[in-house]
Amino acid sequence: MRAWVRVFRLLVNIGREVGTAVMLGYVGASAIATVLPFLTALGLRPLIDGIVDDRPGPVVIGAALTAIALVLSVLMPAAYRWTTIRMRELSIMVMQRRLLTLSSTAGRVEHFERPEFWDRLQLLTRSSNDLTMGIALIFTWLLVVTQLLVAAGLLAQLRLELLLLPVVAVPAAWLARSAETLREKAELRTAEDRRSAQHLFTLATSAAPGKEVRLYGLADELLDRHARLSGNVHRGIEAAQLRAVAANAGGWVLFVLAYVGAVFLVVREAAAGRATAGDVALILALATAVVTGASQLSQLAGSTRRVLTTSEHYHWLEEQATKGRRGDRLPPARLERGVELDDVTFTYPGDERPALSDVSLQLPAGAVVAVVGENGAGKTTLVKLLGGMYAPTEGRTLVDGVDLAAIDLEAYRQRIAAGFQDFMRFELRTRETVGIGDLPRLDDEDVVRAALTKTNADFADRLPDGLETQLGLSWQGGVELSGGQWQKLALARSMVRTSPLLSILDEPTAALDPQTEHALFEQIAADAKDSPGRVTLLISHRFSTVRMADLIVVLDHGRVLEQGSHDELIARNGLYAELYHLQAHAYR
């Protein structure tokens, strides 16, 4: 029952977002279209009996009901089409906003690592229209069931055997539900192949992979793989569709048999003189209305099944989005002790080997901490944990002694500044591309210029429209930048927040030359000294930069192997010293 209430609440909320007037218009049009056959049936009996018996009263009542039914039959298709079109148009934007909210406000990002998330997201995107149109199902169910019950009562008064006519709705609805279940299972089985085909399509139609697609002559390979995956999808779906059609056909056979039986009884009753002309008209019309209602009921069963499945996908995504936002404590105004990893172990979803194992580490407030290690050592995973993107599988992340799980993640992230190797190229105006690093000051040009100055990104003023230049060639008048220029803007974005608790720089200068990187980290070190209430975390493969850190942490296969200052680690003659001497030798 609770699940049904949750679905009902979701449908009503979506309908409210679409627009109350449009929603009520769509529900009303759907409801009227549902009762029209029944209204016609109720009007025919008094109309025909009144004409035969020459009674004006029944003729007027029957004519009025039939006329209303005819007028509505003419008007309703146009009204239904209009409201349906409007519902679909508005619902697309409503569901896009909802999915955008679910994806962008999730407390953590581990669900992005799970194939189940992408399968469900794809299925929800493809069938989200079922949710927005599903609001009418609630009222249509009530109308159809009421119509069938009333029709059953009227038919039973005329002939008890006719009471069986509405019963065909039950097996027909069951068959329709079974058909929908077959389609759902096929959609789920083929979801990964469908995603793979879409990925190949993106590779072939996007600018970023365009160079390698052409350089390696991948066009034919992409086409072949896309054809193979599409074939898998089509075969899986078509097989399920055929079985679903067979199940629905069984329902229609029941409808035909029921209608033929009703006609046979009516003809026999009329031939025996036990039924008036009005009775005959009423029975035939009611039989038509019942068969129509039973057909609608079977369709409703399938539609309801789709709505329940789609809402289940939606609520699953909603649960992922709400994970990790339960903490209600605010982060400190400034760090006094620092950030600590307390016996932390973390394993990615689906992996067996931990990316980090039993890591205990103190990052003192006011310090510049460098993390080094070979590829796969766990450096980026460490960054994600400190940023609250993941929760430790075991252990705790402490901020001035307070478990990060108890702190509001949104408030905490507002106190973090970060620059990443895999930075995002936000194709906005140059000022906005930097300014989004601190949204409240997005339009503060002085703040943006100060951040650009720190990263030596003076090229921004030489762009065609200066800081108002649109970036990205896919936009009218847009300008493309070099890799190094994009990276400087990303670094400037990480420096807009002036008083973060934690400043993370994860290989943020990979596209820059060593001299520029050295100058940049001198700036970072100077900023850290001016802000004793923060921790600056640096990950870099260039040891000439790393040696400037107050504390150097060496990771190896997910464990802390060494930590100390540059001089201390060189004197220890361990892995750090080995890597440092190897790199120094390469530069000679």
NUVEXVO-962827 format. One record per residue (C-alpha): residue in one letter; x, y, z; residue number from 1. Coordinates in pm, whole numbers, padded with zeros to 5 digits. Example, Ala and Ser with C-alpha at 12.3 -4.5 7.8 and 13.67 -1.06 7.14 Angstrom:
<nodes>
 res   east  north     up   n
   A  01230 -00450  00780   1
   S  01367 -00106  00714   2
</nodes>
This chain:
<nodes>
 res   east  north     up   n
   M  00000  00000  00000   1
   R  00285  00233  00085   2
   A  00431  00180 -00264   3
   W  00101  00278 -00425   4
   V  00079  00592 -00210   5
   R  00434  00683 -00311   6
   V  00350  00638 -00680   7
   F  00028  00841 -00643   8
   R  00217  01124 -00473   9
   L  00480  01122 -00748  10
   L  00217  01136 -01024  11
   V  00029  01422 -00858  12
   N  00350  01622 -00804  13
   I  00456  01572 -01166  14
   G  00108  01675 -01282  15
   R  00128  01989 -01069  16
   E  00464  02079 -01223  17
   V  00327  02023 -01573  18
   G  00046  02267 -01491  19
   T -00282  02222 -01307  20
   A -00496  02353 -01596  21
   V -00333  02131 -01859  22
   M -00339  01832 -01625  23
   L -00709  01876 -01543  24
   G -00787  01927 -01912  25
   Y -00606  01605 -02002  26
   V -00772  01409 -01720  27
   G -01114  01552 -01811  28
   A -01076  01472 -02180  29
   S -00960  01119 -02097  30
   A -01250  01070 -01857  31
   I -01515  01193 -02101  32
   A -01376  00979 -02381  33
   T -01405  00681 -02147  34
   V -01776  00726 -02064  35
   L -01902  00817 -02413  36
   P -01998  00461 -02519  37
   F -02179  00415 -02189  38
   L -02363  00746 -02225  39
   T -02475  00651 -02577  40
   A -02605  00317 -02451  41
   L -02810  00485 -02177  42
   G -02966  00724 -02430  43
   L -03066  00467 -02693  44
   R -03315  00267 -02483  45
   P -03551  00553 -02384  46
   L -03515  00708 -02729  47
   I -03618  00394 -02920  48
   D -03882  00278 -02670  49
   G -04027  00628 -02662  50
   I -04052  00636 -03040  51
   V -04208  00287 -03058  52
   D -04456  00356 -02774  53
   D -04514  00718 -02880  54
   R -04409  00862 -02544  55
   P -04252  01212 -02574  56
   G -04085  01211 -02232  57
   P -03849  00917 -02288  58
   V -03786  01041 -02642  59
   V -03667  01379 -02508  60
   I -03449  01219 -02240  61
   G -03303  00965 -02481  62
   A -03250  01224 -02753  63
   A -03077  01459 -02507  64
   L -02840  01189 -02381  65
   T -02766  01067 -02734  66
   A -02714  01423 -02860  67
   I -02476  01500 -02575  68
   A -02286  01181 -02653  69
   L -02269  01269 -03024  70
   V -02151  01626 -02959  71
   L -01887  01504 -02717  72
   S -01783  01237 -02966  73
   V -01715  01513 -03219  74
   L -01542  01751 -02979  75
   M -01346  01512 -02759  76
   P -01095  01382 -03016  77
   A -00974  01736 -03086  78
   A -00967  01825 -02715  79
   Y -00793  01499 -02630  80
   R -00529  01552 -02900  81
   W -00462  01908 -02788  82
   T -00432  01824 -02419  83
   T -00219  01519 -02497  84
   I  00020  01723 -02711  85
   R  00046  01992 -02443  86
   M  00102  01731 -02172  87
   R  00378  01566 -02375  88
   E  00551  01898 -02453  89
   L  00546  02019 -02095  90
   S  00622  01678 -01948  91
   I  00948  01650 -02143  92
   M  01082  01962 -01972  93
   V  00946  01859 -01631  94
   M  01112  01518 -01646  95
   Q  01437  01666 -01778  96
   R  01443  01904 -01481  97
   R  01370  01622 -01240  98
   L  01639  01396 -01387  99
   L  01883  01688 -01391 100
   T  01805  01749 -01024 101
   L  01851  01384 -00933 102
   S  02181  01357 -01119 103
   S  02335  01688 -01012 104
   T  02230  01704 -00648 105
   A  02327  01351 -00546 106
   G  02536  01369 -00232 107
   R  02794  01125 -00363 108
   V  02902  00990 -00699 109
   E  02957  00618 -00642 110
   H  02635  00529 -00827 111
   F  02797  00665 -01144 112
   E  03036  00370 -01121 113
   R  02749  00119 -01136 114
   P  02612 -00014 -01468 115
   E  02274 -00050 -01297 116
   F  02254  00328 -01262 117
   W  02309  00387 -01634 118
   D  02066  00110 -01732 119
   R  01794  00252 -01507 120
   L  01863  00608 -01619 121
   Q  01831  00507 -01984 122
   L  01507  00316 -01923 123
   L  01366  00604 -01721 124
   T  01461  00858 -01989 125
   R  01293  00648 -02260 126
   S  00976  00581 -02060 127
   S  00945  00897 -01850 128
   N  00643  00997 -02057 129
   D  00453  00713 -01888 130
   L  00488  00895 -01557 131
   T  00365  01230 -01681 132
   M  00069  01079 -01869 133
   G -00001  00836 -01584 134
   I -00191  01090 -01375 135
   A -00503  01020 -01585 136
   L -00482  00648 -01509 137
   I -00605  00701 -01154 138
   F -00930  00861 -01267 139
   T -00970  00643 -01573 140
   W -00950  00329 -01360 141
   L -01232  00457 -01139 142
   L -01448  00550 -01437 143
   V -01395  00226 -01626 144
   V -01456  00005 -01323 145
   T -01767  00208 -01231 146
   Q -01888  00186 -01591 147
   L -01842 -00192 -01597 148
   L -02020 -00236 -01265 149
   V -02318 -00023 -01371 150
   A -02333 -00198 -01708 151
   A -02321 -00536 -01532 152
   G -02615 -00434 -01313 153
   L -02825 -00316 -01609 154
   L -02744 -00626 -01814 155
   A -02829 -00856 -01521 156
   Q -03176 -00697 -01500 157
   L -03237 -00780 -01865 158
   R -03078 -01124 -01871 159
   L -02881 -01288 -01591 160
   E -02642 -01459 -01832 161
   L -02531 -01118 -01958 162
   L -02374 -01058 -01618 163
   L -02081 -01263 -01743 164
   L -02006 -01010 -02016 165
   P -01804 -00764 -01800 166
   V -01612 -01057 -01648 167
   V -01406 -01084 -01968 168
   A -01224 -00773 -01848 169
   V -01045 -00974 -01578 170
   P -00859 -01229 -01793 171
   A -00806 -00964 -02063 172
   A -00644 -00731 -01809 173
   W -00427 -01017 -01682 174
   L -00314 -01096 -02038 175
   A -00234 -00727 -02100 176
   R -00033 -00710 -01780 177
   S  00156 -01025 -01880 178
   A  00229 -00872 -02221 179
   E  00371 -00560 -02056 180
   T  00587 -00770 -01824 181
   L  00735 -00946 -02128 182
   R  00823 -00609 -02282 183
   E  00977 -00480 -01959 184
   K  01204 -00780 -01923 185
   A  01316 -00743 -02284 186
   E  01392 -00372 -02228 187
   L  01600 -00455 -01922 188
   R  01788 -00738 -02096 189
   T  01880 -00516 -02391 190
   A  01956 -00199 -02190 191
   E  02334 -00249 -02191 192
   D  02346 -00322 -02565 193
   R  02132 -00015 -02628 194
   R  02369  00198 -02420 195
   S  02668  00056 -02607 196
   A  02507  00141 -02941 197
   Q  02440  00494 -02818 198
   H  02801  00526 -02705 199
   L  02923  00425 -03051 200
   F  02687  00680 -03204 201
   T  02832  00949 -02976 202
   L  03187  00851 -03074 203
   A  03102  00885 -03441 204
   T  02916  01216 -03411 205
   S  03122  01409 -03152 206
   A  03415  01640 -03214 207
   A  03642  01516 -02932 208
   P  03691  01158 -03058 209
   G  03676  01269 -03422 210
   K  04055  01283 -03467 211
   E  04124  00931 -03347 212
   V  03822  00787 -03528 213
   R  03966  00917 -03853 214
   L  04332  00858 -03773 215
   Y  04277  00490 -03694 216
   G  04011  00437 -03961 217
   L  03746  00335 -03710 218
   A  03439  00435 -03911 219
   D  03364  00088 -04052 220
   E  03437 -00078 -03718 221
   L  03200  00159 -03539 222
   L  02931  00093 -03801 223
   D  02975 -00284 -03777 224
   R  02959 -00285 -03399 225
   H  02661 -00050 -03397 226
   A  02479 -00275 -03644 227
   R  02556 -00582 -03432 228
   L  02440 -00421 -03109 229
   S  02130 -00274 -03273 230
   G  02050 -00620 -03410 231
   N  02076 -00767 -03061 232
   V  01839 -00502 -02929 233
   H  01589 -00545 -03212 234
   R  01587 -00923 -03189 235
   G  01535 -00915 -02814 236
   I  01260 -00655 -02833 237
   E  01086 -00810 -03134 238
   A  01073 -01155 -02974 239
   A  00913 -01005 -02665 240
   Q  00677 -00797 -02878 241
   L  00557 -01106 -03063 242
   R  00480 -01284 -02737 243
   A  00312 -00969 -02607 244
   V  00098 -00943 -02922 245
   A -00004 -01306 -02878 246
   A -00109 -01236 -02519 247
   N -00307 -00927 -02623 248
   A -00463 -01123 -02908 249
   G -00594 -01369 -02652 250
   G -00769 -01081 -02480 251
   W -00930 -00966 -02804 252
   V -01052 -01319 -02877 253
   L -01230 -01308 -02542 254
   F -01387 -00972 -02635 255
   V -01515 -01108 -02970 256
   L -01656 -01422 -02814 257
   A -01828 -01223 -02542 258
   Y -01981 -00979 -02791 259
   V -02099 -01258 -03025 260
   G -02258 -01434 -02728 261
   A -02437 -01115 -02622 262
   V -02569 -01057 -02974 263
   F -02694 -01418 -02990 264
   L -02885 -01379 -02663 265
   V -03037 -01047 -02774 266
   V -03155 -01189 -03106 267
   R -03307 -01490 -02931 268
   E -03484 -01272 -02674 269
   A -03621 -01043 -02943 270
   A -03739 -01338 -03154 271
   A -03921 -01480 -02852 272
   G -04086 -01145 -02784 273
   R -03925 -01110 -02444 274
   A -03735 -00793 -02534 275
   T -03847 -00457 -02667 276
   A -03672 -00269 -02943 277
   G -03528 -00043 -02675 278
   D -03404 -00343 -02480 279
   V -03234 -00474 -02791 280
   A -03070 -00137 -02858 281
   L -02967 -00104 -02492 282
   I -02820 -00454 -02475 283
   L -02626 -00412 -02798 284
   A -02503 -00067 -02693 285
   L -02415 -00190 -02344 286
   A -02237 -00490 -02492 287
   T -02036 -00250 -02708 288
   A -01967 -00028 -02406 289
   V -01867 -00325 -02192 290
   V -01634 -00465 -02456 291
   T -01487 -00117 -02504 292
   G -01452 -00078 -02127 293
   A -01295 -00421 -02093 294
   S -01053 -00331 -02371 295
   Q -00970 -00007 -02190 296
   L -00925 -00201 -01868 297
   S -00674 -00433 -02031 298
   Q -00487 -00132 -02172 299
   L -00497  00031 -01829 300
   A -00346 -00282 -01677 301
   G -00052 -00259 -01919 302
   S -00017  00118 -01870 303
   T -00032  00083 -01494 304
   R  00240 -00179 -01506 305
   R  00459  00060 -01708 306
   V  00393  00343 -01464 307
   L  00483  00124 -01165 308
   T  00805  00006 -01330 309
   T  00906  00357 -01439 310
   S  00829  00500 -01096 311
   E  01039  00223 -00940 312
   H  01333  00333 -01159 313
   Y  01267  00695 -01058 314
   H  01253  00622 -00686 315
   W  01572  00413 -00710 316
   L  01751  00709 -00866 317
   E  01598  00937 -00605 318
   E  01738  00718 -00328 319
   Q  02084  00742 -00485 320
   A  02050  01121 -00498 321
   T  01963  01150 -00129 322
   K  02251  00935 -00007 323
   G  02523  01120  00179 324
   R  02322  01436  00256 325
   R  02193  01342  00598 326
   G  02455  01522  00807 327
   D  02317  01833  00974 328
   R  02633  01982  01123 329
   L  02796  02276  00952 330
   P  03166  02265  00865 331
   P  03398  02481  01080 332
   A  03466  02841  00981 333
   R  03835  02753  00964 334
   L  04043  02446  01037 335
   E  04221  02434  01369 336
   R  04352  02076  01364 337
   G  04309  01973  01004 338
   V  04162  01679  00815 339
   E  04226  01319  00915 340
   L  04172  00977  00760 341
   D  04113  00730  01041 342
   D  04186  00369  00937 343
   V  04007  00420  00602 344
   T  03944  00141  00353 345
   F  03757  00197  00029 346
   T  03648 -00045 -00243 347
   Y  03480  00068 -00564 348
   P  03138 -00086 -00643 349
   G  03189 -00415 -00822 350
   D  03561 -00441 -00737 351
   E  03708 -00702 -00508 352
   R  04043 -00538 -00434 353
   P  04031 -00221 -00218 354
   A  04159  00098 -00381 355
   L  04269  00215 -00034 356
   S  04348 -00013  00260 357
   D  04380  00084  00628 358
   V  04488  00441  00554 359
   S  04547  00658  00860 360
   L  04671  01004  00776 361
   Q  04678  01347  00940 362
   L  04668  01653  00710 363
   P  04755  01946  00938 364
   A  04580  02280  00908 365
   G  04790  02537  00726 366
   A  05006  02275  00554 367
   V  05071  02200  00189 368
   V  05048  01822  00159 369
   A  05169  01643 -00154 370
   V  05057  01290 -00241 371
   V  05273  01087 -00477 372
   G  05274  00733 -00606 373
   E  05268  00532 -00923 374
   N  04955  00491 -01134 375
   G  04690  00296 -00944 376
   A  04840  00378 -00607 377
   G  04510  00534 -00487 378
   K  04587  00906 -00517 379
   T  04267  01008 -00696 380
   T  04058  00783 -00472 381
   L  04204  00965 -00172 382
   V  04099  01297 -00325 383
   K  03744  01171 -00383 384
   L  03712  01062 -00021 385
   L  03840  01393  00110 386
   G  03594  01574 -00115 387
   G  03306  01365  00018 388
   M  03237  01216 -00326 389
   Y  03255  00869 -00170 390
   A  03197  00738  00178 391
   P  03467  00509  00317 392
   T  03385  00140  00306 393
   E  03547  00124  00650 394
   G  03689  00391  00877 395
   R  03618  00765  00902 396
   T  03711  01095  00743 397
   L  03741  01359  01017 398
   V  03725  01737  00977 399
   D  03866  01898  01291 400
   G  03776  01577  01472 401
   V  03416  01562  01342 402
   D  03313  01269  01123 403
   L  03240  01393  00772 404
   A  02929  01169  00773 405
   A  02780  01404  01033 406
   I  02848  01720  00828 407
   D  02613  01857  00565 408
   L  02792  01768  00242 409
   E  02656  02060  00043 410
   A  02779  02308  00303 411
   Y  03112  02123  00324 412
   R  03168  02132 -00052 413
   Q  03102  02504 -00055 414
   R  03422  02528  00151 415
   I  03634  02323 -00094 416
   A  03833  02450 -00392 417
   A  03958  02201 -00648 418
   G  04142  02170 -00978 419
   F  04155  01836 -01157 420
   Q  04354  01675 -01433 421
   D  04028  01570 -01601 422
   F  03882  01919 -01566 423
   M  03557  02014 -01736 424
   R  03559  02247 -02035 425
   F  03256  02458 -01952 426
   E  03154  02615 -02282 427
   L  03023  02937 -02129 428
   R  03145  03294 -02147 429
   T  03503  03320 -02022 430
   R  03398  03515 -01713 431
   E  03137  03251 -01629 432
   T  03372  02959 -01694 433
   V  03593  03094 -01415 434
   G  03325  03255 -01198 435
   I  03124  02938 -01142 436
   G  03398  02841 -00898 437
   D  03203  03056 -00650 438
   L  02847  03107 -00775 439
   P  02753  03393 -00538 440
   R  03033  03595 -00701 441
   L  02974  03475 -01057 442
   D  02934  03829 -01190 443
   D  03215  03985 -00987 444
   E  03466  04069 -01261 445
   D  03733  04178 -01010 446
   V  03726  03835 -00844 447
   V  03753  03661 -01180 448
   R  04044  03882 -01290 449
   A  04229  03819 -00963 450
   A  04198  03442 -01015 451
   L  04314  03472 -01377 452
   T  04615  03675 -01267 453
   K  04718  03402 -01021 454
   T  04727  03147 -01303 455
   N  04897  03383 -01548 456
   A  04598  03350 -01783 457
   D  04650  03690 -01947 458
   F  04530  03546 -02280 459
   A  04171  03597 -02158 460
   D  04189  03972 -02221 461
   R  04311  03911 -02577 462
   L  04006  03704 -02672 463
   P  03767  03872 -02923 464
   D  03523  03990 -02655 465
   G  03752  03969 -02355 466
   L  03590  03803 -02055 467
   E  03254  03799 -02237 468
   T  03387  03576 -02517 469
   Q  03178  03266 -02577 470
   L  03394  02954 -02556 471
   G  03346  02647 -02776 472
   L  03317  02620 -03154 473
   S  02976  02452 -03131 474
   W  02823  02793 -03044 475
   Q  02767  03091 -03267 476
   G  03075  03314 -03245 477
   G  03244  03071 -03008 478
   V  03622  03049 -02972 479
   E  03827  02734 -02914 480
   L  04120  02738 -02673 481
   S  04434  02528 -02650 482
   G  04460  02254 -02389 483
   G  04687  02467 -02174 484
   Q  04452  02766 -02191 485
   W  04153  02554 -02089 486
   Q  04357  02420 -01799 487
   K  04453  02768 -01684 488
   L  04085  02864 -01677 489
   A  04011  02550 -01472 490
   L  04290  02644 -01230 491
   A  04158  02999 -01206 492
   R  03815  02851 -01128 493
   S  03971  02664 -00836 494
   M  04111  02990 -00696 495
   V  03793  03196 -00694 496
   R  03699  03080 -00345 497
   T  03925  03280 -00119 498
   S  03884  03097  00213 499
   P  03833  02725  00153 500
   L  03893  02468  00424 501
   L  04045  02232  00172 502
   S  04216  02319 -00155 503
   I  04264  02013 -00379 504
   L  04490  02016 -00684 505
   D  04487  01674 -00851 506
   E  04741  01680 -01139 507
   P  04597  02019 -01238 508
   T  04891  02125 -01456 509
   A  04934  01826 -01689 510
   A  04889  02047 -01996 511
   L  05132  02313 -01872 512
   D  05509  02332 -01916 513
   P  05733  02272 -01610 514
   Q  05825  02641 -01572 515
   T  05460  02749 -01566 516
   E  05376  02470 -01323 517
   H  05661  02570 -01090 518
   A  05549  02934 -01088 519
   L  05191  02830 -01024 520
   F  05278  02616 -00723 521
   E  05489  02892 -00579 522
   Q  05169  03098 -00590 523
   I  04977  02812 -00428 524
   A  05235  02783 -00150 525
   A  05216  03158 -00088 526
   D  04833  03142 -00069 527
   A  04857  02851  00177 528
   K  05087  03050  00409 529
   D  04838  03337  00404 530
   S  04554  03098  00498 531
   P  04653  02894  00805 532
   G  04297  02767  00843 533
   R  04308  02548  00532 534
   V  04476  02233  00403 535
   T  04625  02243  00055 536
   L  04645  01899 -00103 537
   L  04868  01861 -00407 538
   I  04900  01564 -00640 539
   S  05165  01593 -00907 540
   H  05400  01364 -01098 541
   R  05671  01635 -01109 542
   F  05894  01600 -00805 543
   S  06050  01941 -00855 544
   T  05710  02077 -00753 545
   V  05631  01816 -00489 546
   R  05946  01893 -00291 547
   M  05801  02235 -00197 548
   A  05531  02066  00017 549
   D  05541  02069  00397 550
   L  05438  01703  00407 551
   I  05480  01440  00136 552
   V  05271  01121  00148 553
   V  05379  00822 -00061 554
   L  05102  00579 -00159 555
   D  05171  00231 -00290 556
   H  04893 -00013 -00386 557
   G  04639  00172 -00175 558
   R  04852  00198  00139 559
   V  05059  00475  00297 560
   L  05415  00360  00247 561
   E  05605  00670  00361 562
   Q  05541  01024  00478 563
   G  05759  01315  00575 564
   S  05936  01617  00426 565
   H  06138  01596  00106 566
   D  06469  01586  00292 567
   E  06342  01322  00536 568
   L  06217  01095  00257 569
   I  06538  01132  00056 570
   A  06738  01040  00365 571
   R  06516  00734  00417 572
   N  06613  00613  00070 573
   G  06278  00443  00009 574
   L  06031  00449 -00279 575
   Y  06009  00831 -00283 576
   A  06386  00865 -00314 577
   E  06390  00605 -00592 578
   L  06116  00782 -00791 579
   Y  06274  01122 -00731 580
   H  06618  01013 -00855 581
   L  06465  00837 -01158 582
   Q  06285  01155 -01262 583
   A  06583  01377 -01190 584
   H  06802  01151 -01404 585
   A  06549  01169 -01691 586
   Y  06571  01549 -01693 587
   R  06952  01554 -01717 588
</nodes>
